[in-house]
């Protein structure tokens, strides 16, 4: 289980959003989540003092990094 802090998540999102690598441009996507999942994401985001989008980006990035290793 990972320990998330508001600072760590904000730093990761800042890094991800500022990173410019060829072939890794940002693209907007829409994802539908069940209400219970949005509620859980919002509770965690509020607990850490970050946005829902920050939580989603960091968790997905961590999962993809883990899978790649």
CHARMM internal coordinates of N, CA and C (Angstrom, degrees):
IC EDIT
DIST 1 N 1 CA 1.4479
DIST 1 CA 1 C 1.5244
ANGL 1 N 1 CA 1 C 108.82
DIST 1 C 2 N 1.3058
ANGL 1 CA 1 C 2 N 116.72
DIHE 1 N 1 CA 1 C 2 N 132.76
DIST 2 N 2 CA 1.4498
ANGL 1 C 2 N 2 CA 121.52
DIHE 1 CA 1 C 2 N 2 CA 179.59
DIST 2 CA 2 C 1.5184
ANGL 2 N 2 CA 2 C 110.29
DIHE 1 C 2 N 2 CA 2 C -84.83
DIST 2 C 3 N 1.3146
ANGL 2 CA 2 C 3 N 115.37
DIHE 2 N 2 CA 2 C 3 N 147.88
DIST 3 N 3 CA 1.4606
ANGL 2 C 3 N 3 CA 120.85
DIHE 2 CA 2 C 3 N 3 CA 172.91
DIST 3 CA 3 C 1.5162
ANGL 3 N 3 CA 3 C 107.31
DIHE 2 C 3 N 3 CA 3 C -100.83
DIST 3 C 4 N 1.3279
ANGL 3 CA 3 C 4 N 116.41
DIHE 3 N 3 CA 3 C 4 N 119.39
DIST 4 N 4 CA 1.4462
ANGL 3 C 4 N 4 CA 121.54
DIHE 3 CA 3 C 4 N 4 CA -177.89
DIST 4 CA 4 C 1.5238
ANGL 4 N 4 CA 4 C 109.44
DIHE 3 C 4 N 4 CA 4 C -104.11
DIST 4 C 5 N 1.2972
ANGL 4 CA 4 C 5 N 115.11
DIHE 4 N 4 CA 4 C 5 N 136.78
DIST 5 N 5 CA 1.4536
ANGL 4 C 5 N 5 CA 120.18
DIHE 4 CA 4 C 5 N 5 CA 172.24
DIST 5 CA 5 C 1.5127
ANGL 5 N 5 CA 5 C 107.25
DIHE 4 C 5 N 5 CA 5 C -123.71
DIST 5 C 6 N 1.3192
ANGL 5 CA 5 C 6 N 116.79
DIHE 5 N 5 CA 5 C 6 N 153.89
DIST 6 N 6 CA 1.4592
ANGL 5 C 6 N 6 CA 120.76
DIHE 5 CA 5 C 6 N 6 CA 179.94
DIST 6 CA 6 C 1.5191
ANGL 6 N 6 CA 6 C 110.50
DIHE 5 C 6 N 6 CA 6 C -57.57
DIST 6 C 7 N 1.3006
ANGL 6 CA 6 C 7 N 117.38
DIHE 6 N 6 CA 6 C 7 N -40.92
DIST 7 N 7 CA 1.4565
ANGL 6 C 7 N 7 CA 121.64
DIHE 6 CA 6 C 7 N 7 CA -179.05
DIST 7 CA 7 C 1.5270
ANGL 7 N 7 CA 7 C 110.02
DIHE 6 C 7 N 7 CA 7 C -63.84
DIST 7 C 8 N 1.3151
ANGL 7 CA 7 C 8 N 117.04
DIHE 7 N 7 CA 7 C 8 N -46.56
DIST 8 N 8 CA 1.4674
ANGL 7 C 8 N 8 CA 121.10
DIHE 7 CA 7 C 8 N 8 CA -178.19
DIST 8 CA 8 C 1.5222
ANGL 8 N 8 CA 8 C 110.72
DIHE 7 C 8 N 8 CA 8 C -62.47
DIST 8 C 9 N 1.2987
ANGL 8 CA 8 C 9 N 117.41
DIHE 8 N 8 CA 8 C 9 N -43.22
DIST 9 N 9 CA 1.4561
ANGL 8 C 9 N 9 CA 120.63
DIHE 8 CA 8 C 9 N 9 CA -179.07
DIST 9 CA 9 C 1.5219
ANGL 9 N 9 CA 9 C 110.30
DIHE 8 C 9 N 9 CA 9 C -68.47
DIST 9 C 10 N 1.3304
ANGL 9 CA 9 C 10 N 118.06
DIHE 9 N 9 CA 9 C 10 N -44.78
DIST 10 N 10 CA 1.4573
ANGL 9 C 10 N 10 CA 120.30
DIHE 9 CA 9 C 10 N 10 CA 178.86
DIST 10 CA 10 C 1.5196
ANGL 10 N 10 CA 10 C 111.50
DIHE 9 C 10 N 10 CA 10 C -61.65
DIST 10 C 11 N 1.3380
ANGL 10 CA 10 C 11 N 117.23
DIHE 10 N 10 CA 10 C 11 N -39.77
DIST 11 N 11 CA 1.4602
ANGL 10 C 11 N 11 CA 120.50
DIHE 10 CA 10 C 11 N 11 CA 177.76
DIST 11 CA 11 C 1.5217
ANGL 11 N 11 CA 11 C 110.93
DIHE 10 C 11 N 11 CA 11 C -64.49
DIST 11 C 12 N 1.3076
ANGL 11 CA 11 C 12 N 116.91
DIHE 11 N 11 CA 11 C 12 N -42.53
DIST 12 N 12 CA 1.4673
ANGL 11 C 12 N 12 CA 120.52
DIHE 11 CA 11 C 12 N 12 CA -179.65
DIST 12 CA 12 C 1.5238
ANGL 12 N 12 CA 12 C 110.62
DIHE 11 C 12 N 12 CA 12 C -65.48
DIST 12 C 13 N 1.3260
ANGL 12 CA 12 C 13 N 117.49
DIHE 12 N 12 CA 12 C 13 N -43.71
DIST 13 N 13 CA 1.4568
ANGL 12 C 13 N 13 CA 120.32
DIHE 12 CA 12 C 13 N 13 CA 179.84
DIST 13 CA 13 C 1.5186
ANGL 13 N 13 CA 13 C 109.93
DIHE 12 C 13 N 13 CA 13 C -65.87
DIST 13 C 14 N 1.3206
ANGL 13 CA 13 C 14 N 116.94
DIHE 13 N 13 CA 13 C 14 N -40.26
DIST 14 N 14 CA 1.4541
ANGL 13 C 14 N 14 CA 120.74
DIHE 13 CA 13 C 14 N 14 CA 177.83
DIST 14 CA 14 C 1.5229
ANGL 14 N 14 CA 14 C 110.20
DIHE 13 C 14 N 14 CA 14 C -60.87
DIST 14 C 15 N 1.3189
ANGL 14 CA 14 C 15 N 116.54
DIHE 14 N 14 CA 14 C 15 N -45.39
DIST 15 N 15 CA 1.4586
ANGL 14 C 15 N 15 CA 121.00
DIHE 14 CA 14 C 15 N 15 CA 179.04
DIST 15 CA 15 C 1.5195
ANGL 15 N 15 CA 15 C 110.82
DIHE 14 C 15 N 15 CA 15 C -62.63
DIST 15 C 16 N 1.3139
ANGL 15 CA 15 C 16 N 115.78
DIHE 15 N 15 CA 15 C 16 N -47.08
DIST 16 N 16 CA 1.4669
ANGL 15 C 16 N 16 CA 120.14
DIHE 15 CA 15 C 16 N 16 CA -178.89
DIST 16 CA 16 C 1.5265
ANGL 16 N 16 CA 16 C 110.40
DIHE 15 C 16 N 16 CA 16 C -61.95
DIST 16 C 17 N 1.3291
ANGL 16 CA 16 C 17 N 117.16
DIHE 16 N 16 CA 16 C 17 N -43.02
DIST 17 N 17 CA 1.4598
ANGL 16 C 17 N 17 CA 120.09
DIHE 16 CA 16 C 17 N 17 CA -175.93
DIST 17 CA 17 C 1.5297
ANGL 17 N 17 CA 17 C 112.25
DIHE 16 C 17 N 17 CA 17 C -73.25
DIST 17 C 18 N 1.3337
ANGL 17 CA 17 C 18 N 117.91
DIHE 17 N 17 CA 17 C 18 N -23.67
DIST 18 N 18 CA 1.4591
ANGL 17 C 18 N 18 CA 120.71
DIHE 17 CA 17 C 18 N 18 CA -179.07
DIST 18 CA 18 C 1.5219
ANGL 18 N 18 CA 18 C 112.60
DIHE 17 C 18 N 18 CA 18 C -94.35
DIST 18 C 19 N 1.3100
ANGL 18 CA 18 C 19 N 117.34
DIHE 18 N 18 CA 18 C 19 N -16.45
DIST 19 N 19 CA 1.4640
ANGL 18 C 19 N 19 CA 120.70
DIHE 18 CA 18 C 19 N 19 CA -177.05
DIST 19 CA 19 C 1.5248
ANGL 19 N 19 CA 19 C 109.37
DIHE 18 C 19 N 19 CA 19 C -65.83
DIST 19 C 20 N 1.3073
ANGL 19 CA 19 C 20 N 115.90
DIHE 19 N 19 CA 19 C 20 N 131.29
DIST 20 N 20 CA 1.4587
ANGL 19 C 20 N 20 CA 121.89
DIHE 19 CA 19 C 20 N 20 CA 177.64
DIST 20 CA 20 C 1.5215
ANGL 20 N 20 CA 20 C 108.08
DIHE 19 C 20 N 20 CA 20 C -124.87
DIST 20 C 21 N 1.3087
ANGL 20 CA 20 C 21 N 115.19
DIHE 20 N 20 CA 20 C 21 N 105.54
DIST 21 N 21 CA 1.4546
ANGL 20 C 21 N 21 CA 119.82
DIHE 20 CA 20 C 21 N 21 CA 178.56
DIST 21 CA 21 C 1.5183
ANGL 21 N 21 CA 21 C 107.56
DIHE 20 C 21 N 21 CA 21 C -128.59
DIST 21 C 22 N 1.3321
ANGL 21 CA 21 C 22 N 116.77
DIHE 21 N 21 CA 21 C 22 N 137.60
DIST 22 N 22 CA 1.4661
ANGL 21 C 22 N 22 CA 119.02
DIHE 21 CA 21 C 22 N 22 CA 177.85
DIST 22 CA 22 C 1.5297
ANGL 22 N 22 CA 22 C 110.48
DIHE 21 C 22 N 22 CA 22 C -54.81
DIST 22 C 23 N 1.3149
ANGL 22 CA 22 C 23 N 115.13
DIHE 22 N 22 CA 22 C 23 N 135.13
DIST 23 N 23 CA 1.4493
ANGL 22 C 23 N 23 CA 119.78
DIHE 22 CA 22 C 23 N 23 CA 179.73
DIST 23 CA 23 C 1.5113
ANGL 23 N 23 CA 23 C 114.12
DIHE 22 C 23 N 23 CA 23 C 82.05
DIST 23 C 24 N 1.3430
ANGL 23 CA 23 C 24 N 117.86
DIHE 23 N 23 CA 23 C 24 N 1.20
DIST 24 N 24 CA 1.4601
ANGL 23 C 24 N 24 CA 121.63
DIHE 23 CA 23 C 24 N 24 CA -178.88
DIST 24 CA 24 C 1.5332
ANGL 24 N 24 CA 24 C 111.36
DIHE 23 C 24 N 24 CA 24 C -125.78
DIST 24 C 25 N 1.3239
ANGL 24 CA 24 C 25 N 115.81
DIHE 24 N 24 CA 24 C 25 N 35.35
DIST 25 N 25 CA 1.4548
ANGL 24 C 25 N 25 CA 119.13
DIHE 24 CA 24 C 25 N 25 CA 178.02
DIST 25 CA 25 C 1.5222
ANGL 25 N 25 CA 25 C 109.17
DIHE 24 C 25 N 25 CA 25 C -66.53
DIST 25 C 26 N 1.3126
ANGL 25 CA 25 C 26 N 114.87
DIHE 25 N 25 CA 25 C 26 N 155.21
DIST 26 N 26 CA 1.4648
ANGL 25 C 26 N 26 CA 119.16
DIHE 25 CA 25 C 26 N 26 CA 179.68
DIST 26 CA 26 C 1.5173
ANGL 26 N 26 CA 26 C 110.26
DIHE 25 C 26 N 26 CA 26 C -80.82
DIST 26 C 27 N 1.3230
ANGL 26 CA 26 C 27 N 114.26
DIHE 26 N 26 CA 26 C 27 N 147.63
DIST 27 N 27 CA 1.4595
ANGL 26 C 27 N 27 CA 121.94
DIHE 26 CA 26 C 27 N 27 CA 176.03
DIST 27 CA 27 C 1.5172
ANGL 27 N 27 CA 27 C 107.98
DIHE 26 C 27 N 27 CA 27 C -140.24
DIST 27 C 28 N 1.2992
ANGL 27 CA 27 C 28 N 116.28
DIHE 27 N 27 CA 27 C 28 N 136.81
DIST 28 N 28 CA 1.4618
ANGL 27 C 28 N 28 CA 121.19
DIHE 27 CA 27 C 28 N 28 CA 179.60
DIST 28 CA 28 C 1.5208
ANGL 28 N 28 CA 28 C 109.58
DIHE 27 C 28 N 28 CA 28 C -78.01
DIST 28 C 29 N 1.3274
ANGL 28 CA 28 C 29 N 115.75
DIHE 28 N 28 CA 28 C 29 N 135.85
DIST 29 N 29 CA 1.4575
ANGL 28 C 29 N 29 CA 121.62
DIHE 28 CA 28 C 29 N 29 CA 175.35
DIST 29 CA 29 C 1.5243
ANGL 29 N 29 CA 29 C 108.86
DIHE 28 C 29 N 29 CA 29 C -131.47
DIST 29 C 30 N 1.2988
ANGL 29 CA 29 C 30 N 115.48
DIHE 29 N 29 CA 29 C 30 N 153.64
DIST 30 N 30 CA 1.4616
ANGL 29 C 30 N 30 CA 121.40
DIHE 29 CA 29 C 30 N 30 CA 175.28
DIST 30 CA 30 C 1.5198
ANGL 30 N 30 CA 30 C 107.77
DIHE 29 C 30 N 30 CA 30 C -112.96
DIST 30 C 31 N 1.3097
ANGL 30 CA 30 C 31 N 115.71
DIHE 30 N 30 CA 30 C 31 N 132.13
DIST 31 N 31 CA 1.4545
ANGL 30 C 31 N 31 CA 121.63
DIHE 30 CA 30 C 31 N 31 CA -179.98
DIST 31 CA 31 C 1.5209
ANGL 31 N 31 CA 31 C 108.33
DIHE 30 C 31 N 31 CA 31 C -129.34
DIST 31 C 32 N 1.3109
ANGL 31 CA 31 C 32 N 116.11
DIHE 31 N 31 CA 31 C 32 N 131.52
DIST 32 N 32 CA 1.4585
ANGL 31 C 32 N 32 CA 120.68
DIHE 31 CA 31 C 32 N 32 CA 176.13
DIST 32 CA 32 C 1.5196
ANGL 32 N 32 CA 32 C 109.11
DIHE 31 C 32 N 32 CA 32 C -92.94
DIST 32 C 33 N 1.3406
ANGL 32 CA 32 C 33 N 116.01
DIHE 32 N 32 CA 32 C 33 N 127.19
DIST 33 N 33 CA 1.4558
ANGL 32 C 33 N 33 CA 122.58
DIHE 32 CA 32 C 33 N 33 CA 178.31
DIST 33 CA 33 C 1.5200
ANGL 33 N 33 CA 33 C 108.95
DIHE 32 C 33 N 33 CA 33 C -117.00
DIST 33 C 34 N 1.3246
ANGL 33 CA 33 C 34 N 117.29
DIHE 33 N 33 CA 33 C 34 N 148.51
DIST 34 N 34 CA 1.4678
ANGL 33 C 34 N 34 CA 119.20
DIHE 33 CA 33 C 34 N 34 CA 172.55
DIST 34 CA 34 C 1.5356
ANGL 34 N 34 CA 34 C 109.70
DIHE 33 C 34 N 34 CA 34 C -64.27
DIST 34 C 35 N 1.3138
ANGL 34 CA 34 C 35 N 115.77
DIHE 34 N 34 CA 34 C 35 N 152.29
DIST 35 N 35 CA 1.4680
ANGL 34 C 35 N 35 CA 121.07
DIHE 34 CA 34 C 35 N 35 CA -177.90
DIST 35 CA 35 C 1.5234
ANGL 35 N 35 CA 35 C 111.20
DIHE 34 C 35 N 35 CA 35 C -56.31
DIST 35 C 36 N 1.3316
ANGL 35 CA 35 C 36 N 118.37
DIHE 35 N 35 CA 35 C 36 N -41.51
DIST 36 N 36 CA 1.4645
ANGL 35 C 36 N 36 CA 120.18
DIHE 35 CA 35 C 36 N 36 CA -178.13
DIST 36 CA 36 C 1.5277
ANGL 36 N 36 CA 36 C 110.82
DIHE 35 C 36 N 36 CA 36 C -61.44
DIST 36 C 37 N 1.3461
ANGL 36 CA 36 C 37 N 116.60
DIHE 36 N 36 CA 36 C 37 N -33.40
DIST 37 N 37 CA 1.4584
ANGL 36 C 37 N 37 CA 120.26
DIHE 36 CA 36 C 37 N 37 CA -179.26
DIST 37 CA 37 C 1.5302
ANGL 37 N 37 CA 37 C 110.79
DIHE 36 C 37 N 37 CA 37 C -73.13
DIST 37 C 38 N 1.3084
ANGL 37 CA 37 C 38 N 116.84
DIHE 37 N 37 CA 37 C 38 N -40.94
DIST 38 N 38 CA 1.4618
ANGL 37 C 38 N 38 CA 120.77
DIHE 37 CA 37 C 38 N 38 CA 176.65
DIST 38 CA 38 C 1.5226
ANGL 38 N 38 CA 38 C 110.21
DIHE 37 C 38 N 38 CA 38 C -62.17
DIST 38 C 39 N 1.3296
ANGL 38 CA 38 C 39 N 116.38
DIHE 38 N 38 CA 38 C 39 N -42.69
DIST 39 N 39 CA 1.4675
ANGL 38 C 39 N 39 CA 120.13
DIHE 38 CA 38 C 39 N 39 CA 177.98
DIST 39 CA 39 C 1.5220
ANGL 39 N 39 CA 39 C 111.24
DIHE 38 C 39 N 39 CA 39 C -60.21
DIST 39 C 40 N 1.3329
ANGL 39 CA 39 C 40 N 116.61
DIHE 39 N 39 CA 39 C 40 N -43.44
DIST 40 N 40 CA 1.4655
ANGL 39 C 40 N 40 CA 120.67
DIHE 39 CA 39 C 40 N 40 CA 179.56
DIST 40 CA 40 C 1.5265
ANGL 40 N 40 CA 40 C 111.02
DIHE 39 C 40 N 40 CA 40 C -66.17
DIST 40 C 41 N 1.3272
ANGL 40 CA 40 C 41 N 117.06
DIHE 40 N 40 CA 40 C 41 N -41.04
DIST 41 N 41 CA 1.4680
ANGL 40 C 41 N 41 CA 120.64
DIHE 40 CA 40 C 41 N 41 CA 177.15
DIST 41 CA 41 C 1.5258
ANGL 41 N 41 CA 41 C 110.79
DIHE 40 C 41 N 41 CA 41 C -62.74
DIST 41 C 42 N 1.3237
ANGL 41 CA 41 C 42 N 116.66
DIHE 41 N 41 CA 41 C 42 N -42.70
DIST 42 N 42 CA 1.4677
ANGL 41 C 42 N 42 CA 120.49
DIHE 41 CA 41 C 42 N 42 CA 179.63
DIST 42 CA 42 C 1.5247
ANGL 42 N 42 CA 42 C 112.08
DIHE 41 C 42 N 42 CA 42 C -64.77
DIST 42 C 43 N 1.3180
ANGL 42 CA 42 C 43 N 117.09
DIHE 42 N 42 CA 42 C 43 N -40.26
DIST 43 N 43 CA 1.4754
ANGL 42 C 43 N 43 CA 119.67
DIHE 42 CA 42 C 43 N 43 CA 177.70
DIST 43 CA 43 C 1.5255
ANGL 43 N 43 CA 43 C 110.16
DIHE 42 C 43 N 43 CA 43 C -61.67
DIST 43 C 44 N 1.3249
ANGL 43 CA 43 C 44 N 116.91
DIHE 43 N 43 CA 43 C 44 N -45.24
DIST 44 N 44 CA 1.4674
ANGL 43 C 44 N 44 CA 120.19
DIHE 43 CA 43 C 44 N 44 CA -179.34
DIST 44 CA 44 C 1.5262
ANGL 44 N 44 CA 44 C 110.72
DIHE 43 C 44 N 44 CA 44 C -66.72
DIST 44 C 45 N 1.3150
ANGL 44 CA 44 C 45 N 117.47
DIHE 44 N 44 CA 44 C 45 N -42.31
DIST 45 N 45 CA 1.4663
ANGL 44 C 45 N 45 CA 120.91
DIHE 44 CA 44 C 45 N 45 CA 178.70
DIST 45 CA 45 C 1.5291
ANGL 45 N 45 CA 45 C 110.59
DIHE 44 C 45 N 45 CA 45 C -62.22
DIST 45 C 46 N 1.3236
ANGL 45 CA 45 C 46 N 116.88
DIHE 45 N 45 CA 45 C 46 N -43.69
DIST 46 N 46 CA 1.4680
ANGL 45 C 46 N 46 CA 120.10
DIHE 45 CA 45 C 46 N 46 CA 178.18
DIST 46 CA 46 C 1.5185
ANGL 46 N 46 CA 46 C 111.53
DIHE 45 C 46 N 46 CA 46 C -64.47
DIST 46 C 47 N 1.3238
ANGL 46 CA 46 C 47 N 116.52
DIHE 46 N 46 CA 46 C 47 N -39.45
DIST 47 N 47 CA 1.4623
ANGL 46 C 47 N 47 CA 120.03
DIHE 46 CA 46 C 47 N 47 CA 179.42
DIST 47 CA 47 C 1.5292
ANGL 47 N 47 CA 47 C 110.78
DIHE 46 C 47 N 47 CA 47 C -61.22
DIST 47 C 48 N 1.3410
ANGL 47 CA 47 C 48 N 115.49
DIHE 47 N 47 CA 47 C 48 N -37.67
DIST 48 N 48 CA 1.4602
ANGL 47 C 48 N 48 CA 120.27
DIHE 47 CA 47 C 48 N 48 CA -177.90
DIST 48 CA 48 C 1.5239
ANGL 48 N 48 CA 48 C 113.41
DIHE 47 C 48 N 48 CA 48 C -91.46
DIST 48 C 49 N 1.3226
ANGL 48 CA 48 C 49 N 116.91
DIHE 48 N 48 CA 48 C 49 N -10.04
DIST 49 N 49 CA 1.4637
ANGL 48 C 49 N 49 CA 120.26
DIHE 48 CA 48 C 49 N 49 CA 179.32
DIST 49 CA 49 C 1.5186
ANGL 49 N 49 CA 49 C 113.32
DIHE 48 C 49 N 49 CA 49 C 74.88
DIST 49 C 50 N 1.3285
ANGL 49 CA 49 C 50 N 117.31
DIHE 49 N 49 CA 49 C 50 N 33.24
DIST 50 N 50 CA 1.4637
ANGL 49 C 50 N 50 CA 121.92
DIHE 49 CA 49 C 50 N 50 CA 178.95
DIST 50 CA 50 C 1.5233
ANGL 50 N 50 CA 50 C 108.82
DIHE 49 C 50 N 50 CA 50 C -129.93
DIST 50 C 51 N 1.3100
ANGL 50 CA 50 C 51 N 116.01
DIHE 50 N 50 CA 50 C 51 N 175.19
DIST 51 N 51 CA 1.4639
ANGL 50 C 51 N 51 CA 119.89
DIHE 50 CA 50 C 51 N 51 CA -179.10
DIST 51 CA 51 C 1.5261
ANGL 51 N 51 CA 51 C 111.46
DIHE 50 C 51 N 51 CA 51 C -82.73
DIST 51 C 52 N 1.3033
ANGL 51 CA 51 C 52 N 115.78
DIHE 51 N 51 CA 51 C 52 N 160.13
DIST 52 N 52 CA 1.4645
ANGL 51 C 52 N 52 CA 121.50
DIHE 51 CA 51 C 52 N 52 CA 175.11
DIST 52 CA 52 C 1.5320
ANGL 52 N 52 CA 52 C 109.69
DIHE 51 C 52 N 52 CA 52 C -58.96
DIST 52 C 53 N 1.3206
ANGL 52 CA 52 C 53 N 116.35
DIHE 52 N 52 CA 52 C 53 N -42.35
DIST 53 N 53 CA 1.4665
ANGL 52 C 53 N 53 CA 120.54
DIHE 52 CA 52 C 53 N 53 CA 179.98
DIST 53 CA 53 C 1.5238
ANGL 53 N 53 CA 53 C 110.91
DIHE 52 C 53 N 53 CA 53 C -59.66
DIST 53 C 54 N 1.3236
ANGL 53 CA 53 C 54 N 117.49
DIHE 53 N 53 CA 53 C 54 N -39.66
DIST 54 N 54 CA 1.4694
ANGL 53 C 54 N 54 CA 120.96
DIHE 53 CA 53 C 54 N 54 CA 178.52
DIST 54 CA 54 C 1.5166
ANGL 54 N 54 CA 54 C 111.26
DIHE 53 C 54 N 54 CA 54 C -60.60
DIST 54 C 55 N 1.3220
ANGL 54 CA 54 C 55 N 116.28
DIHE 54 N 54 CA 54 C 55 N -45.64
DIST 55 N 55 CA 1.4685
ANGL 54 C 55 N 55 CA 120.65
DIHE 54 CA 54 C 55 N 55 CA 179.32
DIST 55 CA 55 C 1.5195
ANGL 55 N 55 CA 55 C 110.50
DIHE 54 C 55 N 55 CA 55 C -60.14
DIST 55 C 56 N 1.3162
ANGL 55 CA 55 C 56 N 116.61
DIHE 55 N 55 CA 55 C 56 N -47.31
DIST 56 N 56 CA 1.4665
ANGL 55 C 56 N 56 CA 120.80
DIHE 55 CA 55 C 56 N 56 CA -177.63
DIST 56 CA 56 C 1.5223
ANGL 56 N 56 CA 56 C 110.66
DIHE 55 C 56 N 56 CA 56 C -62.42
DIST 56 C 57 N 1.3304
ANGL 56 CA 56 C 57 N 117.78
DIHE 56 N 56 CA 56 C 57 N -46.61
DIST 57 N 57 CA 1.4667
ANGL 56 C 57 N 57 CA 120.82
DIHE 56 CA 56 C 57 N 57 CA -178.79
DIST 57 CA 57 C 1.5243
ANGL 57 N 57 CA 57 C 112.01
DIHE 56 C 57 N 57 CA 57 C -61.10
DIST 57 C 58 N 1.3176
ANGL 57 CA 57 C 58 N 116.42
DIHE 57 N 57 CA 57 C 58 N -46.57
DIST 58 N 58 CA 1.4660
ANGL 57 C 58 N 58 CA 119.84
DIHE 57 CA 57 C 58 N 58 CA -177.71
DIST 58 CA 58 C 1.5197
ANGL 58 N 58 CA 58 C 110.81
DIHE 57 C 58 N 58 CA 58 C -66.12
DIST 58 C 59 N 1.3288
ANGL 58 CA 58 C 59 N 117.76
DIHE 58 N 58 CA 58 C 59 N -45.02
DIST 59 N 59 CA 1.4656
ANGL 58 C 59 N 59 CA 119.97
DIHE 58 CA 58 C 59 N 59 CA -178.56
DIST 59 CA 59 C 1.5197
ANGL 59 N 59 CA 59 C 111.40
DIHE 58 C 59 N 59 CA 59 C -63.51
DIST 59 C 60 N 1.3278
ANGL 59 CA 59 C 60 N 117.17
DIHE 59 N 59 CA 59 C 60 N -40.78
DIST 60 N 60 CA 1.4614
ANGL 59 C 60 N 60 CA 119.58
DIHE 59 CA 59 C 60 N 60 CA 178.42
DIST 60 CA 60 C 1.5242
ANGL 60 N 60 CA 60 C 110.26
DIHE 59 C 60 N 60 CA 60 C -66.95
DIST 60 C 61 N 1.3181
ANGL 60 CA 60 C 61 N 117.34
DIHE 60 N 60 CA 60 C 61 N -43.53
DIST 61 N 61 CA 1.4702
ANGL 60 C 61 N 61 CA 120.82
DIHE 60 CA 60 C 61 N 61 CA 178.88
DIST 61 CA 61 C 1.5249
ANGL 61 N 61 CA 61 C 110.96
DIHE 60 C 61 N 61 CA 61 C -60.27
DIST 61 C 62 N 1.3278
ANGL 61 CA 61 C 62 N 117.30
DIHE 61 N 61 CA 61 C 62 N -43.48
DIST 62 N 62 CA 1.4680
ANGL 61 C 62 N 62 CA 120.59
DIHE 61 CA 61 C 62 N 62 CA 179.12
DIST 62 CA 62 C 1.5214
ANGL 62 N 62 CA 62 C 111.07
DIHE 61 C 62 N 62 CA 62 C -63.05
DIST 62 C 63 N 1.3051
ANGL 62 CA 62 C 63 N 116.48
DIHE 62 N 62 CA 62 C 63 N -41.72
DIST 63 N 63 CA 1.4600
ANGL 62 C 63 N 63 CA 120.41
DIHE 62 CA 62 C 63 N 63 CA -179.59
DIST 63 CA 63 C 1.5300
ANGL 63 N 63 CA 63 C 111.25
DIHE 62 C 63 N 63 CA 63 C -64.72
DIST 63 C 64 N 1.3357
ANGL 63 CA 63 C 64 N 116.18
DIHE 63 N 63 CA 63 C 64 N -42.44
DIST 64 N 64 CA 1.4587
ANGL 63 C 64 N 64 CA 119.58
DIHE 63 CA 63 C 64 N 64 CA 178.91
DIST 64 CA 64 C 1.5260
ANGL 64 N 64 CA 64 C 111.95
DIHE 63 C 64 N 64 CA 64 C -67.49
DIST 64 C 65 N 1.3370
ANGL 64 CA 64 C 65 N 117.20
DIHE 64 N 64 CA 64 C 65 N -38.58
DIST 65 N 65 CA 1.4626
ANGL 64 C 65 N 65 CA 120.23
DIHE 64 CA 64 C 65 N 65 CA 176.83
DIST 65 CA 65 C 1.5270
ANGL 65 N 65 CA 65 C 110.40
DIHE 64 C 65 N 65 CA 65 C -63.91
DIST 65 C 66 N 1.3283
ANGL 65 CA 65 C 66 N 116.72
DIHE 65 N 65 CA 65 C 66 N -42.34
DIST 66 N 66 CA 1.4544
ANGL 65 C 66 N 66 CA 121.28
DIHE 65 CA 65 C 66 N 66 CA 179.92
DIST 66 CA 66 C 1.5310
ANGL 66 N 66 CA 66 C 110.05
DIHE 65 C 66 N 66 CA 66 C -62.45
DIST 66 C 67 N 1.2970
ANGL 66 CA 66 C 67 N 116.67
DIHE 66 N 66 CA 66 C 67 N -42.43
DIST 67 N 67 CA 1.4636
ANGL 66 C 67 N 67 CA 121.49
DIHE 66 CA 66 C 67 N 67 CA -179.13
DIST 67 CA 67 C 1.5289
ANGL 67 N 67 CA 67 C 111.00
DIHE 66 C 67 N 67 CA 67 C -66.08
DIST 67 C 68 N 1.3402
ANGL 67 CA 67 C 68 N 116.14
DIHE 67 N 67 CA 67 C 68 N -34.74
DIST 68 N 68 CA 1.4616
ANGL 67 C 68 N 68 CA 120.79
DIHE 67 CA 67 C 68 N 68 CA -178.39
DIST 68 CA 68 C 1.5284
ANGL 68 N 68 CA 68 C 112.57
DIHE 67 C 68 N 68 CA 68 C -73.65
DIST 68 C 69 N 1.3190
ANGL 68 CA 68 C 69 N 116.65
DIHE 68 N 68 CA 68 C 69 N -20.94
DIST 69 N 69 CA 1.4705
ANGL 68 C 69 N 69 CA 118.76
DIHE 68 CA 68 C 69 N 69 CA -176.48
DIST 69 CA 69 C 1.5060
ANGL 69 N 69 CA 69 C 112.73
DIHE 68 C 69 N 69 CA 69 C -91.02
END
COOR INIT
IC SEED 1 N 1 CA 1 C
IC BUILD
